[in-house]
Amino acid sequence: MDVSLCPTKCSFWRVFLLWSVWGDYVLSVLACPANCLCSKTDIHCKKPDDGNLFPLLEGQDSGTSNGNASINITDISRNITAIHIENWKNLQTLNAVDMELYTGLQRLTIKNSGLRNIQPRAFAKNPHLRYIDLSGNRLTTLSWQLFQTLRLFELRLERNPFNCSCDIRWIQLWQEKGEANLQNQELYCMTMDAAVIPLQEMNITQCDLPEISVSHVNLTVREGENAVITCNGSGSPLPDVDWTVADLHSINTHQTNLNWTNVHAINLTLVNVTSEDNGFLLTCIAENVVGMTNASVLLTVYYPPRILSLEEPELRLEHCIEFVVHGNPAPSLYWLHNGQLLRETEIIRMEFYQQGEVSEGCLLFNKPTHYNNGNYTIVATNKLGTTNQTIKGHFLATPFPESTDNFVSIGTYEVSPTPPITVTHKPEEDTFGVSIAVGLAAFACVLLVVLFIMINKYGRRSKFGMKGPVAVISGEEDSASPLHHINHGITTPSSLDAGPDTVVIGMTRIPVIENPQYFRQGHNCHKPDTCFREIMLNPISLPGHSKPLNQGIYVEDVSVYFSKGRHGF
């Protein structure tokens, strides 16, 4: 034997023991009627009995100090789901009080007994009844009103001596419609001549379902107005007509009028109609022994919009200002931000759903900033009126709150979905600092330009290695010089203004042109006595010479040249 099974078996025996103890306790409290067998859910009374009362559970003293036996009976009776009674010949009447304890009853069988009469509200406390077997009794008539609140899937009525009358016409109609599985049963009735005929062959004149008509199919009124609706019920037998207005909020009165012999009319007057009754279904019912017919009128109440709720912004997936608006016709909705029309953008949009007269939704904000702070007003309007309500929305604190006075907003959501553009008034010290910076920059530019010009003018070197004037020819070196008579040994100040590539002879400035062939001869210029420099002078005329000097002057040494008087041009 496997030892591991011991805990399971031990648990089973414990449950069985507890069940036995509970069963003993129930039996000690519960006294089953004579000739019946009882369990927690069923009562079976199949043995013949001469009693004329419906079998009821009886409580016994369980020995407890409080003695709440009646409470135990109520709880146990509620758990009974099936009652089976058979061969109780003296059971003639089924009363409502007999059935009211069995509120959980689903199946009821009373057959082959002496049942003759069932009170009209016998099953009013048994809404779960689905199966009723009344076969083999002494029922001569039966009302359909017993079963109007039940949802029966089977009703068995065989072997009852029904009288062929208008009272059982409803059974014939149910058979024709196949309701409660009556179409598969062989039902009979006895005529006035004591002839037994099938129920399907019964022909009763002036015995039909009532007909009904109403003055309105849809009734539309405005809130606060009065309205009158008329319902006419006709048929034979003459039906009872009434309006079912138990849950109607508006003040109503009923007025019955009997017109002719087969029409029953009733007026329903609504006084000071309220919006709470919008969508209410007014039902008129006409009943007779054959059955019931009804007609409904939809009540539509128009009223101006009302804002039932408007909540402060709440962060969900997005920031949401939740609102609930009622109105009929459905109102149109729009929003104001700080008193100006708010247009929907990618940042701000409204989403809501409408169910009947209720509009419920959110004004959604996608990552709002401090620009979105302010007062938000919802406006609801329809053809009967307009209403609005305002709430403050704060999403983000304003950055740099100390300088907020210097900002002037020039943009609104009505113009652009982008944040408003602001103009900043700068302090005077900031303007002064910018001016100094601009002045320094301008001064630096001017200084650079001047330096560039000076360097370009005075910093260039001649290809002959001479700074300033290349040569100033005067008569001081050689009194016998042919040029001596030009300036008489006097060097004028203007000679100092000669350019870097000119030679000043007396009062004449002579441009110097280099001979490029000279540089190809490879002279050694490192020795001053052997260095030759060829200077090409522009054609000039000297006093005492008949032809212009337009030949190149070849200078071995300028100082030696003038000292020896070699001035043949």
C-alpha positions as CSV (number, residue, x, y, z in Angstrom):
1,M,0.0,0.0,0.0
2,D,1.3,3.4,-1.0
3,V,1.8,5.5,2.1
4,S,1.5,8.7,0.0
5,L,-2.2,8.1,-0.5
6,C,-2.9,8.3,3.1
7,P,-3.3,12.1,3.3
8,T,-5.8,12.0,0.4
9,K,-7.8,9.3,2.0
10,C,-7.7,11.0,5.4
11,S,-9.0,14.2,3.8
12,F,-11.8,12.3,2.1
13,W,-12.9,10.7,5.4
14,R,-12.8,14.0,7.1
15,V,-15.1,15.6,4.5
16,F,-17.4,12.6,4.7
17,L,-17.6,12.9,8.5
18,L,-18.3,16.6,8.3
19,W,-21.0,15.9,5.7
20,S,-22.6,13.3,8.0
21,V,-22.5,15.6,10.9
22,W,-24.1,18.4,8.8
23,G,-26.8,16.0,7.6
24,D,-27.6,14.9,11.1
25,Y,-27.9,18.5,12.1
26,V,-30.2,19.3,9.2
27,L,-32.4,16.3,10.0
28,S,-32.5,17.4,13.6
29,V,-33.8,20.8,12.5
30,L,-35.8,19.8,9.4
31,A,-38.9,17.6,9.8
32,C,-40.0,16.3,6.4
33,P,-43.8,16.0,5.9
34,A,-45.4,12.6,6.4
35,N,-45.1,10.2,3.4
36,C,-42.4,12.4,1.9
37,L,-38.6,12.1,1.4
38,C,-36.5,15.2,1.7
39,S,-33.0,16.2,0.8
40,K,-31.3,19.5,0.8
41,T,-32.7,20.4,-2.7
42,D,-35.7,18.0,-3.2
43,I,-39.0,17.1,-1.6
44,H,-40.6,13.9,-2.9
45,C,-44.1,12.9,-1.8
46,K,-45.0,10.0,-4.0
47,K,-46.9,7.9,-1.4
48,P,-50.7,8.4,-1.2
49,D,-51.8,10.8,1.4
50,D,-55.2,11.9,2.6
51,G,-54.1,15.4,3.7
52,N,-55.6,18.5,2.0
53,L,-52.7,20.8,2.7
54,F,-49.6,21.4,0.6
55,P,-46.6,19.7,2.2
56,L,-44.4,22.1,4.1
57,L,-41.2,21.7,5.9
58,E,-41.5,21.9,9.7
59,G,-38.9,23.0,12.2
60,Q,-38.0,21.1,15.4
61,D,-36.2,22.5,18.4
62,S,-32.6,21.8,17.9
63,G,-31.7,22.4,21.5
64,T,-30.0,25.7,20.9
65,S,-30.4,28.5,23.4
66,N,-31.7,31.0,20.9
67,G,-34.1,28.6,19.2
68,N,-34.0,30.2,15.8
69,A,-35.8,27.2,14.1
70,S,-37.9,29.4,11.9
71,I,-34.8,31.1,10.4
72,N,-33.3,27.7,9.6
73,I,-36.5,26.7,7.9
74,T,-36.5,29.8,5.7
75,D,-32.9,29.2,4.6
76,I,-33.4,25.5,3.9
77,S,-36.7,26.2,2.0
78,R,-34.8,28.7,-0.2
79,N,-32.5,25.9,-1.3
80,I,-35.3,23.6,-2.5
81,T,-35.3,23.4,-6.3
82,A,-37.7,20.5,-6.9
83,I,-41.0,19.4,-5.4
84,H,-42.8,16.3,-6.6
85,I,-46.3,15.4,-5.3
86,E,-48.3,12.5,-6.5
87,N,-51.5,10.7,-5.5
88,W,-52.6,13.3,-2.9
89,K,-56.3,13.0,-3.6
90,N,-57.5,15.6,-1.1
91,L,-55.1,18.3,-2.2
92,Q,-57.6,20.6,-4.0
93,T,-56.2,24.2,-3.8
94,L,-52.7,25.6,-4.3
95,N,-52.3,28.9,-2.5
96,A,-49.7,31.6,-2.8
97,V,-48.7,31.2,0.8
98,D,-47.9,27.5,0.2
99,M,-45.3,28.5,-2.5
100,E,-43.8,31.7,-1.2
101,L,-41.1,30.0,0.9
102,Y,-39.7,28.1,-2.1
103,T,-38.1,31.1,-3.9
104,G,-35.5,29.0,-5.6
105,L,-38.0,26.4,-6.9
106,Q,-37.4,25.4,-10.5
107,R,-39.5,22.2,-11.0
108,L,-43.0,21.6,-9.6
109,T,-45.0,18.4,-10.1
110,I,-48.5,17.8,-8.8
111,K,-50.1,15.0,-10.7
112,N,-52.7,12.3,-10.2
113,S,-54.0,14.3,-7.3
114,G,-57.2,16.2,-6.5
115,L,-56.1,19.7,-7.5
116,R,-59.1,21.8,-8.6
117,N,-58.1,25.4,-8.1
118,I,-54.9,27.5,-8.3
119,Q,-55.0,31.1,-6.9
120,P,-54.0,33.8,-9.4
121,R,-50.8,34.8,-7.7
122,A,-49.7,31.4,-6.6
123,F,-46.4,31.6,-8.5
124,A,-45.6,35.2,-7.9
125,K,-42.7,34.4,-5.5
126,N,-41.2,31.7,-7.8
127,P,-39.6,33.5,-10.7
128,H,-37.2,30.6,-11.4
129,L,-39.9,28.1,-12.3
130,R,-39.3,26.5,-15.6
131,Y,-41.2,23.2,-15.5
132,I,-44.7,22.6,-14.2
133,D,-46.6,19.3,-14.4
134,L,-50.3,19.5,-13.5
135,S,-51.4,16.4,-15.3
136,G,-54.0,14.0,-14.0
137,N,-55.8,16.5,-11.7
138,R,-59.4,17.9,-11.7
139,L,-58.8,21.2,-13.2
140,T,-61.8,22.5,-15.2
141,T,-60.3,26.0,-15.9
142,L,-57.0,27.6,-15.7
143,S,-55.9,31.3,-16.1
144,W,-53.0,32.4,-18.3
145,Q,-52.2,35.1,-15.7
146,L,-50.6,32.4,-13.5
147,F,-47.8,32.1,-16.0
148,Q,-47.4,35.5,-17.5
149,T,-44.3,36.3,-15.4
150,L,-42.6,32.9,-15.9
151,R,-40.4,31.7,-18.6
152,L,-41.7,28.2,-18.9
153,F,-40.1,25.6,-21.2
154,E,-42.7,23.0,-20.4
155,L,-46.2,23.0,-19.0
156,R,-48.0,19.7,-18.8
157,L,-51.8,19.6,-18.6
158,E,-53.0,16.2,-19.8
159,R,-55.8,14.3,-18.2
160,N,-57.6,17.3,-16.8
161,P,-61.4,17.6,-17.4
162,F,-61.4,21.1,-18.9
163,N,-64.7,22.8,-19.8
164,C,-64.9,24.0,-23.4
165,S,-65.1,27.8,-22.6
166,C,-63.5,31.1,-23.3
167,D,-61.4,30.6,-20.2
168,I,-59.2,28.0,-21.8
169,R,-59.0,29.6,-25.2
170,W,-55.5,30.8,-24.3
171,I,-54.4,27.1,-24.0
172,Q,-55.7,26.5,-27.6
173,L,-53.7,29.5,-28.8
174,W,-50.6,28.3,-27.0
175,Q,-50.9,25.0,-28.7
176,E,-51.2,26.6,-32.1
177,K,-48.0,28.7,-31.4
178,G,-46.1,25.8,-29.8
179,E,-45.5,27.5,-26.6
180,A,-44.4,25.6,-23.4
181,N,-44.3,22.4,-25.4
182,L,-48.1,22.2,-25.4
183,Q,-48.3,21.2,-29.1
184,N,-47.2,17.7,-28.3
185,Q,-49.9,17.0,-25.7
186,E,-53.3,15.5,-26.2
187,L,-55.6,17.9,-24.4
188,Y,-59.4,17.6,-24.3
189,C,-62.4,19.6,-23.1
190,M,-66.0,18.9,-22.3
191,T,-68.8,20.7,-24.2
192,M,-72.1,21.9,-22.8
193,D,-73.5,18.6,-24.1
194,A,-71.0,16.6,-22.0
195,A,-69.1,15.6,-25.1
196,V,-65.4,15.4,-24.9
197,I,-63.6,16.8,-27.8
198,P,-59.9,17.6,-28.6
199,L,-59.0,21.1,-27.5
200,Q,-57.8,22.0,-30.9
201,E,-61.4,21.5,-32.2
202,M,-63.0,23.9,-29.7
203,N,-64.8,26.8,-31.4
204,I,-65.9,29.6,-29.1
205,T,-67.4,32.7,-30.7
206,Q,-66.7,36.2,-29.4
207,C,-63.6,35.0,-27.6
208,D,-60.4,36.5,-29.0
209,L,-57.4,38.4,-27.9
210,P,-58.0,42.1,-27.4
211,E,-57.0,44.7,-30.0
212,I,-55.3,47.9,-29.0
213,S,-54.5,51.2,-30.6
214,V,-52.8,54.4,-29.4
215,S,-53.1,58.0,-30.5
216,H,-49.3,58.5,-30.9
217,V,-46.5,56.2,-32.0
218,N,-43.9,58.7,-30.9
219,L,-44.7,61.6,-28.6
220,T,-42.4,64.6,-28.7
221,V,-42.7,67.4,-26.2
222,R,-40.6,70.1,-24.7
223,E,-39.5,70.1,-21.1
224,G,-42.2,71.7,-18.9
225,E,-45.1,71.1,-21.3
226,N,-48.2,68.9,-20.9
227,A,-49.3,66.1,-23.1
228,V,-52.3,63.7,-23.4
229,I,-52.1,60.2,-24.9
230,T,-55.1,58.0,-25.6
231,C,-55.2,54.2,-25.7
232,N,-58.1,52.2,-27.1
233,G,-58.7,48.6,-26.3
234,S,-61.4,46.6,-28.0
235,G,-62.4,43.0,-28.2
236,S,-64.8,40.4,-26.8
237,P,-64.8,39.9,-23.9
238,L,-64.2,43.6,-23.3
239,P,-60.6,44.1,-22.2
240,D,-59.3,46.0,-19.3
241,V,-57.0,48.8,-20.5
242,D,-54.3,50.6,-18.5
243,W,-51.0,52.4,-18.8
244,T,-47.9,51.1,-17.1
245,V,-46.2,54.2,-15.8
246,A,-44.6,53.0,-12.5
247,D,-41.2,54.5,-13.2
248,L,-42.4,57.7,-14.8
249,H,-41.1,60.9,-13.2
250,S,-43.6,63.3,-14.7
251,I,-46.9,63.9,-13.0
252,N,-49.6,61.7,-14.7
253,T,-53.3,61.1,-14.4
254,H,-55.5,58.4,-15.9
255,Q,-59.0,58.9,-17.1
256,T,-61.1,56.0,-18.2
257,N,-63.8,56.2,-20.9
258,L,-66.1,53.4,-22.0
259,N,-67.1,53.9,-25.6
260,W,-69.9,51.7,-26.9
261,T,-69.9,48.0,-25.8
262,N,-66.6,46.7,-27.1
263,V,-64.2,49.7,-26.8
264,H,-62.4,50.6,-23.6
265,A,-60.4,53.9,-23.9
266,I,-58.1,55.5,-21.4
267,N,-56.3,58.8,-21.5
268,L,-52.9,59.4,-20.0
269,T,-52.2,63.1,-19.1
270,L,-48.6,64.1,-18.5
271,V,-48.1,67.4,-16.6
272,N,-44.9,69.4,-16.5
273,V,-42.9,66.8,-18.4
274,T,-39.3,66.5,-17.1
275,S,-36.2,65.7,-19.1
276,E,-35.6,62.7,-16.9
277,D,-38.4,61.0,-18.8
278,N,-36.7,61.4,-22.2
279,G,-36.7,58.0,-23.9
280,F,-39.3,56.5,-21.6
281,L,-41.4,53.8,-23.2
282,L,-45.1,54.4,-22.3
283,T,-46.9,51.0,-22.5
284,C,-50.6,50.5,-22.8
285,I,-51.9,47.0,-21.9
286,A,-55.3,45.5,-22.8
287,E,-56.2,42.2,-21.0
288,N,-59.1,39.8,-21.0
289,V,-59.5,36.1,-20.3
290,V,-58.0,35.1,-23.6
291,G,-54.7,37.0,-23.1
292,M,-52.9,40.3,-23.2
293,T,-52.0,42.8,-25.9
294,N,-49.9,45.9,-25.5
295,A,-48.7,48.9,-27.4
296,S,-45.9,51.3,-26.7
297,V,-45.3,55.0,-27.2
298,L,-41.8,56.4,-27.1
299,L,-41.6,59.7,-25.2
300,T,-39.1,62.2,-26.5
301,V,-38.4,65.3,-24.4
302,Y,-36.5,68.2,-25.9
303,Y,-34.6,70.4,-23.4
304,P,-31.7,72.8,-23.5
305,P,-28.1,71.6,-22.8
306,R,-26.8,71.1,-19.3
307,I,-23.2,70.6,-18.3
308,L,-23.3,67.8,-15.6
309,S,-19.6,67.8,-14.9
310,L,-16.4,69.5,-15.8
311,E,-13.2,68.2,-14.2
312,E,-9.8,69.8,-13.8
313,P,-7.0,68.6,-16.1
314,E,-5.8,65.1,-15.2
315,L,-2.8,63.3,-16.6
316,R,-3.7,60.0,-18.2
317,L,-2.0,59.0,-21.5
318,E,-2.5,62.7,-22.2
319,H,-3.8,65.6,-20.1
320,C,-7.6,65.4,-20.1
321,I,-10.3,67.9,-19.1
322,E,-13.2,65.5,-18.7
323,F,-16.8,66.7,-19.3
324,V,-20.3,65.3,-19.4
325,V,-23.0,67.2,-21.2
326,H,-26.8,66.4,-21.6
327,G,-29.1,67.9,-24.1
328,N,-31.8,67.0,-26.6
329,P,-31.3,67.6,-29.4
330,A,-27.7,66.7,-29.0
331,P,-25.8,70.0,-28.4
332,S,-22.8,71.2,-30.4
333,L,-19.6,71.7,-28.4
334,Y,-16.7,74.1,-28.7
335,W,-14.1,75.6,-26.3
336,L,-12.8,79.0,-25.4
337,H,-9.3,79.7,-24.0
338,N,-9.1,82.8,-21.9
339,G,-12.3,84.0,-23.6
340,Q,-11.2,83.5,-27.2
341,L,-12.1,80.6,-29.6
342,L,-9.9,77.6,-29.2
343,R,-9.2,75.9,-32.5
344,E,-8.1,72.2,-32.5
345,T,-4.5,71.5,-33.4
346,E,-2.1,68.6,-33.1
347,I,-1.5,69.8,-29.5
348,I,-5.1,70.3,-28.4
349,R,-8.1,68.3,-29.6
350,M,-11.5,67.2,-28.3
351,E,-12.7,63.6,-28.3
352,F,-16.1,62.5,-27.1
353,Y,-18.7,59.9,-27.7
354,Q,-22.4,60.4,-27.7
355,Q,-25.0,58.0,-26.4
356,G,-28.5,59.3,-26.8
357,E,-28.7,62.6,-25.1
358,V,-25.4,62.2,-23.2
359,S,-22.1,63.6,-24.6
360,E,-19.1,62.5,-22.6
361,G,-15.5,63.0,-23.4
362,C,-12.2,64.9,-22.9
363,L,-10.4,68.0,-24.1
364,L,-6.9,66.4,-24.7
365,F,-3.5,68.1,-24.5
366,N,-0.4,66.5,-26.0
367,K,2.6,67.7,-24.0
368,P,1.2,71.1,-23.0
369,T,3.5,73.9,-21.8
370,H,2.9,77.1,-19.7
371,Y,1.5,78.7,-22.8
372,N,-1.5,76.4,-22.4
373,N,-2.3,77.6,-18.9
374,G,-5.4,79.6,-18.4
375,N,-9.2,79.4,-18.2
376,Y,-11.0,76.8,-20.4
377,T,-14.7,77.3,-21.1
378,I,-16.9,74.6,-22.7
379,V,-19.9,76.0,-24.6
380,A,-22.8,73.7,-25.4
381,T,-25.6,74.9,-27.6
382,N,-28.7,73.5,-29.3
383,K,-31.9,75.1,-30.7
384,L,-33.4,75.4,-27.2
385,G,-30.5,77.2,-25.5
386,T,-26.9,77.6,-24.7
387,T,-24.9,77.0,-21.6
388,N,-21.2,77.2,-20.6
389,Q,-18.9,76.4,-17.7
390,T,-15.3,77.4,-17.0
391,I,-12.5,75.7,-15.3
392,K,-8.9,76.7,-14.7
393,G,-6.1,74.6,-16.3
394,H,-2.6,74.7,-15.0
395,F,-0.1,72.4,-16.8
396,L,3.4,73.9,-16.3
397,A,4.9,76.7,-14.3
398,T,6.1,79.7,-16.2
399,P,9.9,79.8,-16.6
400,F,11.8,82.9,-15.3
401,P,8.8,84.2,-13.4
402,E,10.7,87.4,-12.4
403,S,10.9,88.6,-16.0
404,T,7.4,87.8,-17.0
405,D,6.4,91.5,-16.9
406,N,8.7,92.1,-19.8
407,F,6.9,89.7,-22.1
408,V,4.0,90.8,-24.3
409,S,2.1,88.0,-26.0
410,I,1.2,88.7,-29.7
411,G,-0.1,85.3,-30.7
412,T,-3.2,83.3,-29.9
413,Y,-4.4,79.9,-30.6
414,E,-6.9,81.4,-33.0
415,V,-4.1,82.5,-35.3
416,S,-1.5,79.8,-35.2
417,P,-1.0,76.5,-33.5
418,T,2.5,77.4,-32.6
419,P,3.4,79.1,-29.2
420,P,2.9,82.8,-29.2
421,I,5.7,85.1,-30.3
422,T,7.0,87.5,-27.7
423,V,8.8,90.8,-28.0
424,T,11.4,91.5,-25.4
425,H,12.2,95.0,-24.2
426,K,16.0,94.9,-23.5
427,P,17.4,97.0,-20.7
428,E,19.6,100.1,-21.4
429,E,22.8,98.5,-20.0
430,D,22.5,95.7,-22.6
431,T,22.2,98.3,-25.4
432,F,25.2,100.2,-24.2
433,G,27.4,97.1,-24.0
434,V,26.4,96.2,-27.6
435,S,27.3,99.7,-28.8
436,I,30.8,99.4,-27.2
437,A,31.4,96.0,-28.9
438,V,30.3,97.3,-32.3
439,G,32.6,100.4,-31.9
440,L,35.6,98.3,-30.9
441,A,35.0,96.0,-33.9
442,A,34.8,99.0,-36.3
443,F,38.0,100.5,-34.9
444,A,39.9,97.3,-35.3
445,C,38.8,97.0,-38.9
446,V,39.9,100.6,-39.7
447,L,43.2,100.0,-37.9
448,L,43.9,96.9,-40.0
449,V,43.1,98.7,-43.2
450,V,45.5,101.5,-42.3
451,L,48.3,99.1,-41.4
452,F,47.8,97.2,-44.7
453,I,48.0,100.4,-46.7
454,M,51.2,101.6,-44.9
455,I,52.9,98.2,-45.3
456,N,51.9,98.1,-49.0
457,K,53.3,101.6,-49.5
458,Y,56.5,101.7,-47.4
459,G,57.4,98.2,-46.8
460,R,58.1,97.0,-50.5
461,R,61.8,96.3,-51.3
462,S,63.4,97.0,-54.7
463,K,64.8,94.1,-56.7
464,F,68.2,96.0,-56.5
465,G,68.2,95.8,-52.7
466,M,67.7,99.6,-52.3
467,K,65.2,101.1,-49.8
468,G,63.7,104.4,-50.6
469,P,65.3,106.1,-53.5
470,V,67.7,103.9,-55.5
471,A,70.1,106.6,-56.3
472,V,70.4,110.4,-56.1
473,I,72.8,111.7,-58.7
474,S,74.4,114.9,-57.7
475,G,77.5,116.9,-58.6
476,E,79.2,116.5,-55.2
477,E,81.1,113.4,-56.3
478,D,82.7,114.8,-59.3
479,S,82.9,118.4,-60.2
480,A,83.7,117.4,-63.8
481,S,80.5,115.5,-64.1
482,P,78.4,116.4,-67.0
483,L,75.4,116.6,-64.7
484,H,77.0,119.0,-62.4
485,H,75.4,121.9,-64.0
486,I,71.9,120.5,-63.5
487,N,71.7,121.0,-59.8
488,H,75.0,122.7,-59.0
489,G,75.7,120.3,-56.2
490,I,72.4,121.1,-54.5
491,T,70.2,118.1,-53.6
492,T,66.6,119.4,-53.5
493,P,64.1,118.0,-51.0
494,S,62.0,116.8,-53.8
495,S,64.6,114.2,-54.6
496,L,63.7,112.4,-51.4
497,D,60.2,111.7,-52.8
498,A,61.5,109.4,-55.5
499,G,59.8,106.0,-55.7
500,P,61.6,102.8,-54.9
501,D,62.2,102.0,-58.7
502,T,63.4,105.4,-59.8
503,V,66.6,107.3,-60.0
504,V,66.6,111.0,-59.3
505,I,69.1,113.1,-61.4
506,G,68.9,116.7,-60.4
507,M,65.3,117.7,-60.5
508,T,64.3,114.7,-62.8
509,R,62.9,111.4,-61.6
510,I,63.9,108.6,-64.0
511,P,62.1,105.3,-63.8
512,V,64.3,102.2,-63.7
513,I,63.6,99.2,-65.9
514,E,65.4,96.0,-65.3
515,N,67.0,94.1,-68.2
516,P,66.0,90.5,-67.9
517,Q,68.9,89.2,-70.0
518,Y,71.2,90.4,-67.3
519,F,70.0,87.9,-64.8
520,R,70.8,85.1,-67.3
521,Q,74.5,85.9,-67.4
522,G,75.1,84.5,-64.0
523,H,77.2,87.5,-62.6
524,N,78.5,87.2,-59.2
525,C,77.1,90.1,-57.2
526,H,78.7,89.2,-54.0
527,K,81.8,91.3,-55.0
528,P,80.9,95.0,-55.1
529,D,83.7,95.8,-57.6
530,T,82.6,93.2,-60.1
531,C,78.8,93.4,-59.8
532,F,77.1,95.0,-62.8
533,R,73.7,96.3,-62.7
534,E,71.9,97.3,-65.8
535,I,69.5,100.1,-65.6
536,M,67.3,101.0,-68.4
537,L,66.5,104.6,-68.4
538,N,63.5,106.2,-70.2
539,P,64.5,108.5,-73.0
540,I,65.6,111.8,-71.5
541,S,67.2,115.0,-72.9
542,L,70.1,116.7,-71.2
543,P,71.4,120.1,-71.8
544,G,74.4,120.1,-74.2
545,H,73.3,116.8,-75.8
546,S,71.7,116.7,-79.2
547,K,70.0,113.3,-78.9
548,P,67.9,111.8,-76.2
549,L,69.4,109.4,-73.8
550,N,67.6,106.3,-74.7
551,Q,70.4,103.7,-74.4
552,G,70.9,101.5,-71.4
553,I,73.5,102.7,-68.9
554,Y,75.8,99.9,-67.8
555,V,77.2,100.6,-64.4
556,E,80.2,98.8,-63.1
557,D,80.3,100.8,-60.0
558,V,78.1,103.9,-59.8
559,S,80.6,105.8,-57.7
560,V,83.6,104.9,-59.9
561,Y,81.5,105.8,-63.0
562,F,80.9,109.3,-62.0
563,S,84.3,109.8,-60.5
564,K,86.0,108.9,-63.8
565,G,83.6,110.9,-65.9
566,R,82.3,108.0,-67.9
567,H,79.2,109.6,-69.0
568,G,79.0,108.7,-72.6
569,F,75.5,107.9,-73.4
